[in-house]
């Protein structure tokens, strides 16, 4: 999947959740920043690790 395709999914999720433009812009920027910082494997591992830690 390309970064642009991933952003497309993110934008559709923002639309589904009725996020306002400011929140969507913040998420958009944060995602592009993470694309530069993390490999796909790191993003998968660290993202899911963080998500599951929310239940602790």
mmCIF entry with sequence, helices, sheets and N, C-alpha, C, O atoms, coordinates in Angstrom:
data_MODEL
# 
_entry.id   MODEL 
# 
_entity.id                         1 
_entity.type                       polymer 
_entity.pdbx_number_of_molecules   1 
# 
_entity_poly.entity_id                      1 
_entity_poly.type                           'polypeptide(L)' 
_entity_poly.nstd_linkage                   no 
_entity_poly.nstd_monomer                   no 
_entity_poly.pdbx_seq_one_letter_code       
;(UNK)(UNK)(UNK)(UNK)(UNK)(UNK)(UNK)(UNK)(UNK)(UNK)(UNK)(UNK)(UNK)(UNK)(UNK)(UNK)
(UNK)(UNK)(UNK)(UNK)(UNK)(UNK)(UNK)(UNK)(UNK)(UNK)(UNK)(UNK)(UNK)(UNK)(UNK)(UNK)
(UNK)(UNK)(UNK)(UNK)(UNK)(UNK)(UNK)(UNK)(UNK)(UNK)(UNK)(UNK)(UNK)(UNK)(UNK)(UNK)
(UNK)(UNK)(UNK)(UNK)(UNK)(UNK)(UNK)(UNK)
;
_entity_poly.pdbx_seq_one_letter_code_can   XXXXXXXXXXXXXXXXXXXXXXXXXXXXXXXXXXXXXXXXXXXXXXXXXXXXXXXX 
_entity_poly.pdbx_strand_id                 A 
# 
loop_
_entity_poly_seq.entity_id 
_entity_poly_seq.num 
_entity_poly_seq.mon_id 
_entity_poly_seq.hetero 
1 1  UNK n 
1 2  UNK n 
1 3  UNK n 
1 4  UNK n 
1 5  UNK n 
1 6  UNK n 
1 7  UNK n 
1 8  UNK n 
1 9  UNK n 
1 10 UNK n 
1 11 UNK n 
1 12 UNK n 
1 13 UNK n 
1 14 UNK n 
1 15 UNK n 
1 16 UNK n 
1 17 UNK n 
1 18 UNK n 
1 19 UNK n 
1 20 UNK n 
1 21 UNK n 
1 22 UNK n 
1 23 UNK n 
1 24 UNK n 
1 25 UNK n 
1 26 UNK n 
1 27 UNK n 
1 28 UNK n 
1 29 UNK n 
1 30 UNK n 
1 31 UNK n 
1 32 UNK n 
1 33 UNK n 
1 34 UNK n 
1 35 UNK n 
1 36 UNK n 
1 37 UNK n 
1 38 UNK n 
1 39 UNK n 
1 40 UNK n 
1 41 UNK n 
1 42 UNK n 
1 43 UNK n 
1 44 UNK n 
1 45 UNK n 
1 46 UNK n 
1 47 UNK n 
1 48 UNK n 
1 49 UNK n 
1 50 UNK n 
1 51 UNK n 
1 52 UNK n 
1 53 UNK n 
1 54 UNK n 
1 55 UNK n 
1 56 UNK n 
# 
_struct_asym.id          A 
_struct_asym.entity_id   1 
# 
loop_
_struct_conf.conf_type_id 
_struct_conf.id 
_struct_conf.pdbx_PDB_helix_id 
_struct_conf.beg_label_comp_id 
_struct_conf.beg_label_asym_id 
_struct_conf.beg_label_seq_id 
_struct_conf.pdbx_beg_PDB_ins_code 
_struct_conf.end_label_comp_id 
_struct_conf.end_label_asym_id 
_struct_conf.end_label_seq_id 
_struct_conf.pdbx_end_PDB_ins_code 
_struct_conf.beg_auth_comp_id 
_struct_conf.beg_auth_asym_id 
_struct_conf.beg_auth_seq_id 
_struct_conf.end_auth_comp_id 
_struct_conf.end_auth_asym_id 
_struct_conf.end_auth_seq_id 
_struct_conf.pdbx_PDB_helix_class 
_struct_conf.details 
_struct_conf.pdbx_PDB_helix_length 
HELX_P HELX_P1 AA1 UNK A 3  ? UNK A 16 ? UNK A 3  UNK A 16 1 ? 14 
HELX_P HELX_P2 AA2 UNK A 21 ? UNK A 37 ? UNK A 21 UNK A 37 1 ? 17 
HELX_P HELX_P3 AA3 UNK A 40 ? UNK A 53 ? UNK A 40 UNK A 53 1 ? 14 
# 
_struct_conf_type.id          HELX_P 
_struct_conf_type.criteria    ? 
_struct_conf_type.reference   ? 
# 
loop_
_atom_site.group_PDB 
_atom_site.id 
_atom_site.type_symbol 
_atom_site.label_atom_id 
_atom_site.label_alt_id 
_atom_site.label_comp_id 
_atom_site.label_asym_id 
_atom_site.label_entity_id 
_atom_site.label_seq_id 
_atom_site.pdbx_PDB_ins_code 
_atom_site.Cartn_x 
_atom_site.Cartn_y 
_atom_site.Cartn_z 
_atom_site.occupancy 
_atom_site.B_iso_or_equiv 
_atom_site.pdbx_formal_charge 
_atom_site.auth_seq_id 
_atom_site.auth_comp_id 
_atom_site.auth_asym_id 
_atom_site.auth_atom_id 
_atom_site.pdbx_PDB_model_num 
ATOM 1   N N  . UNK A 1 1  ? 0.844   -1.169 0.000  1.00 0.00 ? 1  UNK A N  1 
ATOM 2   C CA . UNK A 1 1  ? 0.000   0.000  0.000  1.00 0.00 ? 1  UNK A CA 1 
ATOM 3   C C  . UNK A 1 1  ? 0.895   1.240  0.000  1.00 0.00 ? 1  UNK A C  1 
ATOM 4   O O  . UNK A 1 1  ? 1.902   1.301  0.706  1.00 0.00 ? 1  UNK A O  1 
ATOM 5   N N  . UNK A 1 2  ? 0.512   2.199  -0.789 1.00 0.00 ? 2  UNK A N  1 
ATOM 6   C CA . UNK A 1 2  ? 1.267   3.447  -0.834 1.00 0.00 ? 2  UNK A CA 1 
ATOM 7   C C  . UNK A 1 2  ? 0.837   4.365  0.312  1.00 0.00 ? 2  UNK A C  1 
ATOM 8   O O  . UNK A 1 2  ? -0.221  4.176  0.911  1.00 0.00 ? 2  UNK A O  1 
ATOM 9   N N  . UNK A 1 3  ? 1.672   5.356  0.602  1.00 0.00 ? 3  UNK A N  1 
ATOM 10  C CA . UNK A 1 3  ? 1.306   6.342  1.617  1.00 0.00 ? 3  UNK A CA 1 
ATOM 11  C C  . UNK A 1 3  ? 0.015   7.060  1.232  1.00 0.00 ? 3  UNK A C  1 
ATOM 12  O O  . UNK A 1 3  ? -0.840  7.314  2.081  1.00 0.00 ? 3  UNK A O  1 
ATOM 13  N N  . UNK A 1 4  ? -0.116  7.380  -0.033 1.00 0.00 ? 4  UNK A N  1 
ATOM 14  C CA . UNK A 1 4  ? -1.323  8.074  -0.506 1.00 0.00 ? 4  UNK A CA 1 
ATOM 15  C C  . UNK A 1 4  ? -2.576  7.228  -0.309 1.00 0.00 ? 4  UNK A C  1 
ATOM 16  O O  . UNK A 1 4  ? -3.628  7.753  0.054  1.00 0.00 ? 4  UNK A O  1 
ATOM 17  N N  . UNK A 1 5  ? -2.469  5.933  -0.544 1.00 0.00 ? 5  UNK A N  1 
ATOM 18  C CA . UNK A 1 5  ? -3.609  5.038  -0.318 1.00 0.00 ? 5  UNK A CA 1 
ATOM 19  C C  . UNK A 1 5  ? -3.955  4.976  1.166  1.00 0.00 ? 5  UNK A C  1 
ATOM 20  O O  . UNK A 1 5  ? -5.129  5.012  1.535  1.00 0.00 ? 5  UNK A O  1 
ATOM 21  N N  . UNK A 1 6  ? -2.934  4.883  2.017  1.00 0.00 ? 6  UNK A N  1 
ATOM 22  C CA . UNK A 1 6  ? -3.162  4.854  3.465  1.00 0.00 ? 6  UNK A CA 1 
ATOM 23  C C  . UNK A 1 6  ? -3.832  6.144  3.924  1.00 0.00 ? 6  UNK A C  1 
ATOM 24  O O  . UNK A 1 6  ? -4.747  6.107  4.747  1.00 0.00 ? 6  UNK A O  1 
ATOM 25  N N  . UNK A 1 7  ? -3.390  7.274  3.405  1.00 0.00 ? 7  UNK A N  1 
ATOM 26  C CA . UNK A 1 7  ? -4.013  8.558  3.746  1.00 0.00 ? 7  UNK A CA 1 
ATOM 27  C C  . UNK A 1 7  ? -5.467  8.575  3.284  1.00 0.00 ? 7  UNK A C  1 
ATOM 28  O O  . UNK A 1 7  ? -6.330  9.115  3.976  1.00 0.00 ? 7  UNK A O  1 
ATOM 29  N N  . UNK A 1 8  ? -5.741  7.997  2.135  1.00 0.00 ? 8  UNK A N  1 
ATOM 30  C CA . UNK A 1 8  ? -7.124  7.912  1.650  1.00 0.00 ? 8  UNK A CA 1 
ATOM 31  C C  . UNK A 1 8  ? -8.014  7.164  2.628  1.00 0.00 ? 8  UNK A C  1 
ATOM 32  O O  . UNK A 1 8  ? -9.127  7.605  2.912  1.00 0.00 ? 8  UNK A O  1 
ATOM 33  N N  . UNK A 1 9  ? -7.536  6.033  3.149  1.00 0.00 ? 9  UNK A N  1 
ATOM 34  C CA . UNK A 1 9  ? -8.293  5.298  4.159  1.00 0.00 ? 9  UNK A CA 1 
ATOM 35  C C  . UNK A 1 9  ? -8.494  6.142  5.412  1.00 0.00 ? 9  UNK A C  1 
ATOM 36  O O  . UNK A 1 9  ? -9.582  6.159  5.987  1.00 0.00 ? 9  UNK A O  1 
ATOM 37  N N  . UNK A 1 10 ? -7.445  6.842  5.832  1.00 0.00 ? 10 UNK A N  1 
ATOM 38  C CA . UNK A 1 10 ? -7.538  7.684  7.021  1.00 0.00 ? 10 UNK A CA 1 
ATOM 39  C C  . UNK A 1 10 ? -8.581  8.779  6.808  1.00 0.00 ? 10 UNK A C  1 
ATOM 40  O O  . UNK A 1 10 ? -9.378  9.057  7.703  1.00 0.00 ? 10 UNK A O  1 
ATOM 41  N N  . UNK A 1 11 ? -8.580  9.396  5.637  1.00 0.00 ? 11 UNK A N  1 
ATOM 42  C CA . UNK A 1 11 ? -9.553  10.452 5.360  1.00 0.00 ? 11 UNK A CA 1 
ATOM 43  C C  . UNK A 1 11 ? -10.978 9.921  5.347  1.00 0.00 ? 11 UNK A C  1 
ATOM 44  O O  . UNK A 1 11 ? -11.894 10.593 5.820  1.00 0.00 ? 11 UNK A O  1 
ATOM 45  N N  . UNK A 1 12 ? -11.173 8.730  4.815  1.00 0.00 ? 12 UNK A N  1 
ATOM 46  C CA . UNK A 1 12 ? -12.508 8.129  4.844  1.00 0.00 ? 12 UNK A CA 1 
ATOM 47  C C  . UNK A 1 12 ? -12.954 7.834  6.274  1.00 0.00 ? 12 UNK A C  1 
ATOM 48  O O  . UNK A 1 12 ? -14.128 8.004  6.605  1.00 0.00 ? 12 UNK A O  1 
ATOM 49  N N  . UNK A 1 13 ? -12.019 7.391  7.126  1.00 0.00 ? 13 UNK A N  1 
ATOM 50  C CA . UNK A 1 13 ? -12.344 7.148  8.531  1.00 0.00 ? 13 UNK A CA 1 
ATOM 51  C C  . UNK A 1 13 ? -12.699 8.463  9.226  1.00 0.00 ? 13 UNK A C  1 
ATOM 52  O O  . UNK A 1 13 ? -13.631 8.508  10.029 1.00 0.00 ? 13 UNK A O  1 
ATOM 53  N N  . UNK A 1 14 ? -11.963 9.529  8.923  1.00 0.00 ? 14 UNK A N  1 
ATOM 54  C CA . UNK A 1 14 ? -12.277 10.839 9.491  1.00 0.00 ? 14 UNK A CA 1 
ATOM 55  C C  . UNK A 1 14 ? -13.676 11.282 9.077  1.00 0.00 ? 14 UNK A C  1 
ATOM 56  O O  . UNK A 1 14 ? -14.434 11.812 9.889  1.00 0.00 ? 14 UNK A O  1 
ATOM 57  N N  . UNK A 1 15 ? -14.008 11.062 7.817  1.00 0.00 ? 15 UNK A N  1 
ATOM 58  C CA . UNK A 1 15 ? -15.344 11.418 7.318  1.00 0.00 ? 15 UNK A CA 1 
ATOM 59  C C  . UNK A 1 15 ? -16.406 10.617 8.056  1.00 0.00 ? 15 UNK A C  1 
ATOM 60  O O  . UNK A 1 15 ? -17.421 11.173 8.476  1.00 0.00 ? 15 UNK A O  1 
ATOM 61  N N  . UNK A 1 16 ? -16.181 9.310  8.218  1.00 0.00 ? 16 UNK A N  1 
ATOM 62  C CA . UNK A 1 16 ? -17.146 8.443  8.898  1.00 0.00 ? 16 UNK A CA 1 
ATOM 63  C C  . UNK A 1 16 ? -17.364 8.879  10.348 1.00 0.00 ? 16 UNK A C  1 
ATOM 64  O O  . UNK A 1 16 ? -18.474 8.781  10.871 1.00 0.00 ? 16 UNK A O  1 
ATOM 65  N N  . UNK A 1 17 ? -16.301 9.361  10.992 1.00 0.00 ? 17 UNK A N  1 
ATOM 66  C CA . UNK A 1 17 ? -16.383 9.797  12.386 1.00 0.00 ? 17 UNK A CA 1 
ATOM 67  C C  . UNK A 1 17 ? -16.765 11.267 12.529 1.00 0.00 ? 17 UNK A C  1 
ATOM 68  O O  . UNK A 1 17 ? -16.840 11.794 13.639 1.00 0.00 ? 17 UNK A O  1 
ATOM 69  N N  . UNK A 1 18 ? -17.003 11.920 11.397 1.00 0.00 ? 18 UNK A N  1 
ATOM 70  C CA . UNK A 1 18 ? -17.382 13.337 11.381 1.00 0.00 ? 18 UNK A CA 1 
ATOM 71  C C  . UNK A 1 18 ? -16.360 14.229 12.078 1.00 0.00 ? 18 UNK A C  1 
ATOM 72  O O  . UNK A 1 18 ? -16.730 15.167 12.784 1.00 0.00 ? 18 UNK A O  1 
ATOM 73  N N  . UNK A 1 19 ? -15.073 13.938 11.878 1.00 0.00 ? 19 UNK A N  1 
ATOM 74  C CA . UNK A 1 19 ? -14.044 14.789 12.450 1.00 0.00 ? 19 UNK A CA 1 
ATOM 75  C C  . UNK A 1 19 ? -14.023 16.124 11.706 1.00 0.00 ? 19 UNK A C  1 
ATOM 76  O O  . UNK A 1 19 ? -14.227 16.172 10.493 1.00 0.00 ? 19 UNK A O  1 
ATOM 77  N N  . UNK A 1 20 ? -13.778 17.193 12.438 1.00 0.00 ? 20 UNK A N  1 
ATOM 78  C CA . UNK A 1 20 ? -13.718 18.497 11.790 1.00 0.00 ? 20 UNK A CA 1 
ATOM 79  C C  . UNK A 1 20 ? -12.408 18.653 11.016 1.00 0.00 ? 20 UNK A C  1 
ATOM 80  O O  . UNK A 1 20 ? -11.500 17.828 11.123 1.00 0.00 ? 20 UNK A O  1 
ATOM 81  N N  . UNK A 1 21 ? -12.338 19.724 10.240 1.00 0.00 ? 21 UNK A N  1 
ATOM 82  C CA . UNK A 1 21 ? -11.186 19.913 9.370  1.00 0.00 ? 21 UNK A CA 1 
ATOM 83  C C  . UNK A 1 21 ? -9.894  20.045 10.168 1.00 0.00 ? 21 UNK A C  1 
ATOM 84  O O  . UNK A 1 21 ? -8.861  19.524 9.749  1.00 0.00 ? 21 UNK A O  1 
ATOM 85  N N  . UNK A 1 22 ? -9.930  20.731 11.311 1.00 0.00 ? 22 UNK A N  1 
ATOM 86  C CA . UNK A 1 22 ? -8.723  20.924 12.112 1.00 0.00 ? 22 UNK A CA 1 
ATOM 87  C C  . UNK A 1 22 ? -8.183  19.588 12.631 1.00 0.00 ? 22 UNK A C  1 
ATOM 88  O O  . UNK A 1 22 ? -6.980  19.341 12.542 1.00 0.00 ? 22 UNK A O  1 
ATOM 89  N N  . UNK A 1 23 ? -9.040  18.730 13.167 1.00 0.00 ? 23 UNK A N  1 
ATOM 90  C CA . UNK A 1 23 ? -8.608  17.413 13.654 1.00 0.00 ? 23 UNK A CA 1 
ATOM 91  C C  . UNK A 1 23 ? -8.080  16.561 12.503 1.00 0.00 ? 23 UNK A C  1 
ATOM 92  O O  . UNK A 1 23 ? -7.085  15.851 12.652 1.00 0.00 ? 23 UNK A O  1 
ATOM 93  N N  . UNK A 1 24 ? -8.748  16.636 11.363 1.00 0.00 ? 24 UNK A N  1 
ATOM 94  C CA . UNK A 1 24 ? -8.326  15.872 10.191 1.00 0.00 ? 24 UNK A CA 1 
ATOM 95  C C  . UNK A 1 24 ? -6.959  16.341 9.710  1.00 0.00 ? 24 UNK A C  1 
ATOM 96  O O  . UNK A 1 24 ? -6.113  15.518 9.358  1.00 0.00 ? 24 UNK A O  1 
ATOM 97  N N  . UNK A 1 25 ? -6.732  17.644 9.691  1.00 0.00 ? 25 UNK A N  1 
ATOM 98  C CA . UNK A 1 25 ? -5.435  18.184 9.267  1.00 0.00 ? 25 UNK A CA 1 
ATOM 99  C C  . UNK A 1 25 ? -4.324  17.745 10.214 1.00 0.00 ? 25 UNK A C  1 
ATOM 100 O O  . UNK A 1 25 ? -3.221  17.428 9.769  1.00 0.00 ? 25 UNK A O  1 
ATOM 101 N N  . UNK A 1 26 ? -4.603  17.724 11.514 1.00 0.00 ? 26 UNK A N  1 
ATOM 102 C CA . UNK A 1 26 ? -3.603  17.277 12.493 1.00 0.00 ? 26 UNK A CA 1 
ATOM 103 C C  . UNK A 1 26 ? -3.249  15.813 12.259 1.00 0.00 ? 26 UNK A C  1 
ATOM 104 O O  . UNK A 1 26 ? -2.073  15.448 12.252 1.00 0.00 ? 26 UNK A O  1 
ATOM 105 N N  . UNK A 1 27 ? -4.261  14.979 12.068 1.00 0.00 ? 27 UNK A N  1 
ATOM 106 C CA . UNK A 1 27 ? -4.029  13.560 11.824 1.00 0.00 ? 27 UNK A CA 1 
ATOM 107 C C  . UNK A 1 27 ? -3.280  13.346 10.517 1.00 0.00 ? 27 UNK A C  1 
ATOM 108 O O  . UNK A 1 27 ? -2.365  12.524 10.451 1.00 0.00 ? 27 UNK A O  1 
ATOM 109 N N  . UNK A 1 28 ? -3.660  14.075 9.489  1.00 0.00 ? 28 UNK A N  1 
ATOM 110 C CA . UNK A 1 28 ? -2.995  14.010 8.184  1.00 0.00 ? 28 UNK A CA 1 
ATOM 111 C C  . UNK A 1 28 ? -1.502  14.301 8.341  1.00 0.00 ? 28 UNK A C  1 
ATOM 112 O O  . UNK A 1 28 ? -0.664  13.544 7.850  1.00 0.00 ? 28 UNK A O  1 
ATOM 113 N N  . UNK A 1 29 ? -1.176  15.383 9.016  1.00 0.00 ? 29 UNK A N  1 
ATOM 114 C CA . UNK A 1 29 ? 0.219   15.760 9.214  1.00 0.00 ? 29 UNK A CA 1 
ATOM 115 C C  . UNK A 1 29 ? 0.978   14.749 10.057 1.00 0.00 ? 29 UNK A C  1 
ATOM 116 O O  . UNK A 1 29 ? 2.129   14.426 9.762  1.00 0.00 ? 29 UNK A O  1 
ATOM 117 N N  . UNK A 1 30 ? 0.338   14.251 11.105 1.00 0.00 ? 30 UNK A N  1 
ATOM 118 C CA . UNK A 1 30 ? 0.987   13.276 11.977 1.00 0.00 ? 30 UNK A CA 1 
ATOM 119 C C  . UNK A 1 30 ? 1.266   11.978 11.231 1.00 0.00 ? 30 UNK A C  1 
ATOM 120 O O  . UNK A 1 30 ? 2.306   11.353 11.437 1.00 0.00 ? 30 UNK A O  1 
ATOM 121 N N  . UNK A 1 31 ? 0.351   11.574 10.374 1.00 0.00 ? 31 UNK A N  1 
ATOM 122 C CA . UNK A 1 31 ? 0.575   10.353 9.600  1.00 0.00 ? 31 UNK A CA 1 
ATOM 123 C C  . UNK A 1 31 ? 1.755   10.521 8.651  1.00 0.00 ? 31 UNK A C  1 
ATOM 124 O O  . UNK A 1 31 ? 2.610   9.639  8.569  1.00 0.00 ? 31 UNK A O  1 
ATOM 125 N N  . UNK A 1 32 ? 1.813   11.637 7.937  1.00 0.00 ? 32 UNK A N  1 
ATOM 126 C CA . UNK A 1 32 ? 2.933   11.838 7.023  1.00 0.00 ? 32 UNK A CA 1 
ATOM 127 C C  . UNK A 1 32 ? 4.260   11.895 7.781  1.00 0.00 ? 32 UNK A C  1 
ATOM 128 O O  . UNK A 1 32 ? 5.276   11.417 7.277  1.00 0.00 ? 32 UNK A O  1 
ATOM 129 N N  . UNK A 1 33 ? 4.265   12.464 8.970  1.00 0.00 ? 33 UNK A N  1 
ATOM 130 C CA . UNK A 1 33 ? 5.471   12.508 9.793  1.00 0.00 ? 33 UNK A CA 1 
ATOM 131 C C  . UNK A 1 33 ? 5.896   11.083 10.155 1.00 0.00 ? 33 UNK A C  1 
ATOM 132 O O  . UNK A 1 33 ? 7.080   10.752 10.079 1.00 0.00 ? 33 UNK A O  1 
ATOM 133 N N  . UNK A 1 34 ? 4.939   10.241 10.548 1.00 0.00 ? 34 UNK A N  1 
ATOM 134 C CA . UNK A 1 34 ? 5.248   8.857  10.920 1.00 0.00 ? 34 UNK A CA 1 
ATOM 135 C C  . UNK A 1 34 ? 5.748   8.056  9.725  1.00 0.00 ? 34 UNK A C  1 
ATOM 136 O O  . UNK A 1 34 ? 6.592   7.176  9.887  1.00 0.00 ? 34 UNK A O  1 
ATOM 137 N N  . UNK A 1 35 ? 5.243   8.344  8.528  1.00 0.00 ? 35 UNK A N  1 
ATOM 138 C CA . UNK A 1 35 ? 5.742   7.656  7.334  1.00 0.00 ? 35 UNK A CA 1 
ATOM 139 C C  . UNK A 1 35 ? 7.252   7.861  7.201  1.00 0.00 ? 35 UNK A C  1 
ATOM 140 O O  . UNK A 1 35 ? 7.972   6.963  6.763  1.00 0.00 ? 35 UNK A O  1 
ATOM 141 N N  . UNK A 1 36 ? 7.723   9.051  7.584  1.00 0.00 ? 36 UNK A N  1 
ATOM 142 C CA . UNK A 1 36 ? 9.151   9.360  7.478  1.00 0.00 ? 36 UNK A CA 1 
ATOM 143 C C  . UNK A 1 36 ? 9.969   8.753  8.618  1.00 0.00 ? 36 UNK A C  1 
ATOM 144 O O  . UNK A 1 36 ? 11.162  8.495  8.456  1.00 0.00 ? 36 UNK A O  1 
ATOM 145 N N  . UNK A 1 37 ? 9.335   8.525  9.762  1.00 0.00 ? 37 UNK A N  1 
ATOM 146 C CA . UNK A 1 37 ? 10.056  8.073  10.949 1.00 0.00 ? 37 UNK A CA 1 
ATOM 147 C C  . UNK A 1 37 ? 10.101  6.558  11.126 1.00 0.00 ? 37 UNK A C  1 
ATOM 148 O O  . UNK A 1 37 ? 11.079  6.032  11.657 1.00 0.00 ? 37 UNK A O  1 
ATOM 149 N N  . UNK A 1 38 ? 9.071   5.857  10.696 1.00 0.00 ? 38 UNK A N  1 
ATOM 150 C CA . UNK A 1 38 ? 8.932   4.429  10.992 1.00 0.00 ? 38 UNK A CA 1 
ATOM 151 C C  . UNK A 1 38 ? 8.837   3.609  9.715  1.00 0.00 ? 38 UNK A C  1 
ATOM 152 O O  . UNK A 1 38 ? 8.291   4.048  8.703  1.00 0.00 ? 38 UNK A O  1 
ATOM 153 N N  . UNK A 1 39 ? 9.394   2.393  9.798  1.00 0.00 ? 39 UNK A N  1 
ATOM 154 C CA . UNK A 1 39 ? 9.171   1.442  8.707  1.00 0.00 ? 39 UNK A CA 1 
ATOM 155 C C  . UNK A 1 39 ? 7.746   0.903  8.838  1.00 0.00 ? 39 UNK A C  1 
ATOM 156 O O  . UNK A 1 39 ? 7.086   1.120  9.855  1.00 0.00 ? 39 UNK A O  1 
ATOM 157 N N  . UNK A 1 40 ? 7.280   0.209  7.818  1.00 0.00 ? 40 UNK A N  1 
ATOM 158 C CA . UNK A 1 40 ? 5.940   -0.388 7.891  1.00 0.00 ? 40 UNK A CA 1 
ATOM 159 C C  . UNK A 1 40 ? 5.845   -1.385 9.037  1.00 0.00 ? 40 UNK A C  1 
ATOM 160 O O  . UNK A 1 40 ? 4.838   -1.419 9.744  1.00 0.00 ? 40 UNK A O  1 
ATOM 161 N N  . UNK A 1 41 ? 6.878   -2.195 9.228  1.00 0.00 ? 41 UNK A N  1 
ATOM 162 C CA . UNK A 1 41 ? 6.870   -3.177 10.310 1.00 0.00 ? 41 UNK A CA 1 
ATOM 163 C C  . UNK A 1 41 ? 6.859   -2.498 11.678 1.00 0.00 ? 41 UNK A C  1 
ATOM 164 O O  . UNK A 1 41 ? 6.139   -2.926 12.580 1.00 0.00 ? 41 UNK A O  1 
ATOM 165 N N  . UNK A 1 42 ? 7.652   -1.448 11.831 1.00 0.00 ? 42 UNK A N  1 
ATOM 166 C CA . UNK A 1 42 ? 7.664   -0.713 13.101 1.00 0.00 ? 42 UNK A CA 1 
ATOM 167 C C  . UNK A 1 42 ? 6.296   -0.095 13.384 1.00 0.00 ? 42 UNK A C  1 
ATOM 168 O O  . UNK A 1 42 ? 5.802   -0.160 14.510 1.00 0.00 ? 42 UNK A O  1 
ATOM 169 N N  . UNK A 1 43 ? 5.696   0.495  12.374 1.00 0.00 ? 43 UNK A N  1 
ATOM 170 C CA . UNK A 1 43 ? 4.395   1.127  12.546 1.00 0.00 ? 43 UNK A CA 1 
ATOM 171 C C  . UNK A 1 43 ? 3.355   0.101  12.970 1.00 0.00 ? 43 UNK A C  1 
ATOM 172 O O  . UNK A 1 43 ? 2.559   0.357  13.873 1.00 0.00 ? 43 UNK A O  1 
ATOM 173 N N  . UNK A 1 44 ? 3.360   -1.054 12.326 1.00 0.00 ? 44 UNK A N  1 
ATOM 174 C CA . UNK A 1 44 ? 2.396   -2.101 12.676 1.00 0.00 ? 44 UNK A CA 1 
ATOM 175 C C  . UNK A 1 44 ? 2.595   -2.539 14.118 1.00 0.00 ? 44 UNK A C  1 
ATOM 176 O O  . UNK A 1 44 ? 1.641   -2.588 14.895 1.00 0.00 ? 44 UNK A O  1 
ATOM 177 N N  . UNK A 1 45 ? 3.823   -2.856 14.474 1.00 0.00 ? 45 UNK A N  1 
ATOM 178 C CA . UNK A 1 45 ? 4.113   -3.361 15.820 1.00 0.00 ? 45 UNK A CA 1 
ATOM 179 C C  . UNK A 1 45 ? 3.838   -2.309 16.897 1.00 0.00 ? 45 UNK A C  1 
ATOM 180 O O  . UNK A 1 45 ? 3.114   -2.573 17.857 1.00 0.00 ? 45 UNK A O  1 
ATOM 181 N N  . UNK A 1 46 ? 4.413   -1.129 16.735 1.00 0.00 ? 46 UNK A N  1 
ATOM 182 C CA . UNK A 1 46 ? 4.285   -0.100 17.759 1.00 0.00 ? 46 UNK A CA 1 
ATOM 183 C C  . UNK A 1 46 ? 2.865   0.450  17.855 1.00 0.00 ? 46 UNK A C  1 
ATOM 184 O O  . UNK A 1 46 ? 2.388   0.750  18.950 1.00 0.00 ? 46 UNK A O  1 
ATOM 185 N N  . UNK A 1 47 ? 2.199   0.581  16.732 1.00 0.00 ? 47 UNK A N  1 
ATOM 186 C CA . UNK A 1 47 ? 0.818   1.070  16.737 1.00 0.00 ? 47 UNK A CA 1 
ATOM 187 C C  . UNK A 1 47 ? -0.119  0.131  17.466 1.00 0.00 ? 47 UNK A C  1 
ATOM 188 O O  . UNK A 1 47 ? -0.927  0.564  18.288 1.00 0.00 ? 47 UNK A O  1 
ATOM 189 N N  . UNK A 1 48 ? -0.013  -1.151 17.168 1.00 0.00 ? 48 UNK A N  1 
ATOM 190 C CA . UNK A 1 48 ? -0.879  -2.128 17.832 1.00 0.00 ? 48 UNK A CA 1 
ATOM 191 C C  . UNK A 1 48 ? -0.515  -2.277 19.299 1.00 0.00 ? 48 UNK A C  1 
ATOM 192 O O  . UNK A 1 48 ? -1.390  -2.454 20.147 1.00 0.00 ? 48 UNK A O  1 
ATOM 193 N N  . UNK A 1 49 ? 0.769   -2.205 19.597 1.00 0.00 ? 49 UNK A N  1 
ATOM 194 C CA . UNK A 1 49 ? 1.218   -2.275 20.994 1.00 0.00 ? 49 UNK A CA 1 
ATOM 195 C C  . UNK A 1 49 ? 0.606   -1.133 21.804 1.00 0.00 ? 49 UNK A C  1 
ATOM 196 O O  . UNK A 1 49 ? 0.098   -1.352 22.904 1.00 0.00 ? 49 UNK A O  1 
ATOM 197 N N  . UNK A 1 50 ? 0.655   0.075  21.267 1.00 0.00 ? 50 UNK A N  1 
ATOM 198 C CA . UNK A 1 50 ? 0.066   1.233  21.943 1.00 0.00 ? 50 UNK A CA 1 
ATOM 199 C C  . UNK A 1 50 ? -1.440  1.060  22.107 1.00 0.00 ? 50 UNK A C  1 
ATOM 200 O O  . UNK A 1 50 ? -1.979  1.308  23.185 1.00 0.00 ? 50 UNK A O  1 
ATOM 201 N N  . UNK A 1 51 ? -2.116  0.639  21.055 1.00 0.00 ? 51 UNK A N  1 
ATOM 202 C CA . UNK A 1 51 ? -3.572  0.480  21.096 1.00 0.00 ? 51 UNK A CA 1 
ATOM 203 C C  . UNK A 1 51 ? -3.982  -0.505 22.182 1.00 0.00 ? 51 UNK A C  1 
ATOM 204 O O  . UNK A 1 51 ? -4.913  -0.237 22.941 1.00 0.00 ? 51 UNK A O  1 
ATOM 205 N N  . UNK A 1 52 ? -3.305  -1.628 22.263 1.00 0.00 ? 52 UNK A N  1 
ATOM 206 C CA . UNK A 1 52 ? -3.655  -2.637 23.259 1.00 0.00 ? 52 UNK A CA 1 
ATOM 207 C C  . UNK A 1 52 ? -3.290  -2.192 24.675 1.00 0.00 ? 52 UNK A C  1 
ATOM 208 O O  . UNK A 1 52 ? -3.889  -2.660 25.643 1.00 0.00 ? 52 UNK A O  1 
ATOM 209 N N  . UNK A 1 53 ? -2.315  -1.294 24.803 1.00 0.00 ? 53 UNK A N  1 
ATOM 210 C CA . UNK A 1 53 ? -1.959  -0.782 26.129 1.00 0.00 ? 53 UNK A CA 1 
ATOM 211 C C  . UNK A 1 53 ? -3.031  0.136  26.698 1.00 0.00 ? 53 UNK A C  1 
ATOM 212 O O  . UNK A 1 53 ? -3.041  0.402  27.900 1.00 0.00 ? 53 UNK A O  1 
ATOM 213 N N  . UNK A 1 54 ? -3.920  0.615  25.865 1.00 0.00 ? 54 UNK A N  1 
ATOM 214 C CA . UNK A 1 54 ? -4.991  1.495  26.347 1.00 0.00 ? 54 UNK A CA 1 
ATOM 215 C C  . UNK A 1 54 ? -5.938  0.753  27.292 1.00 0.00 ? 54 UNK A C  1 
ATOM 216 O O  . UNK A 1 54 ? -6.610  1.384  28.108 1.00 0.00 ? 54 UNK A O  1 
ATOM 217 N N  . UNK A 1 55 ? -5.999  -0.563 27.193 1.00 0.00 ? 55 UNK A N  1 
ATOM 218 C CA . UNK A 1 55 ? -6.873  -1.362 28.051 1.00 0.00 ? 55 UNK A CA 1 
ATOM 219 C C  . UNK A 1 55 ? -6.260  -1.628 29.421 1.00 0.00 ? 55 UNK A C  1 
ATOM 220 O O  . UNK A 1 55 ? -6.943  -2.107 30.325 1.00 0.00 ? 55 UNK A O  1 
ATOM 221 N N  . UNK A 1 56 ? -4.999  -1.326 29.574 1.00 0.00 ? 56 UNK A N  1 
ATOM 222 C CA . UNK A 1 56 ? -4.309  -1.636 30.841 1.00 0.00 ? 56 UNK A CA 1 
ATOM 223 C C  . UNK A 1 56 ? -4.579  -0.585 31.889 1.00 0.00 ? 56 UNK A C  1 
ATOM 224 O O  . UNK A 1 56 ? -4.079  -0.687 33.009 1.00 0.00 ? 56 UNK A O  1 
# 
